[in-house]
Amino acid sequence: MLRSYIVFIDAGFEEEFRRELEQYVEEYFIVPKVLAWSQFFNPMLDNVVWPGHMVAILFRTEVELGELFNRWREKLKGKGFRVYAWESMVP
C-alpha cells in the first residue's frame, strides 16, 4: 500500500535521519524550519525561551518503515520526533 508521511524531527538530527531514510526512499521534500508547540516534546519556537526548531520531511513509499521509526523514537526517547502517515489516494 502506498502511504504518505510527514516526519517532524529535531533539526540537529536531520542529516543522520535522512541518511537512513535514503536507504528506503528515493524522493523526499524538506521544510527546513518548522516551529513546534506539542504535548509530545519540549516546544521549539526558535526564541530565547524555547530554542531550537524542527525539520519536516515529506515522502511517499510502499516500503514498511515501522522498524526505522521505532528505532528513532527509541533513540530520541520520543523527544523531537513525530511521524504522521496516511494512505495515499493518488499513485
C-alpha positions, 0 to 999 in steps of 0.5 A: 500500500502506498502511504504518505508521511510527514516526519517532524524531527529535531533539526540537529538530527536531520542529516543522520535521519535522512541518511537512513531514510535514503536507504528506503526512499528515493524522493523526499521534500524538506521544510527546513524550519518548522516551529513546534508547540506539542504535548509530545516534546519540549516546544521549539519556537526558535526564541530565547525561551524555547530554542531550537526548531524542527525539520519536516520531511515529506515522502511517499513509499510502499516500503514498511518503515515501522522498524526505522521509526521505532528505532528513532523514537527509541533513540530520541526517547520520543523527544523531537520526533513525530511521524504522521502517515496516511494512505495515499489516494493518488499513485 
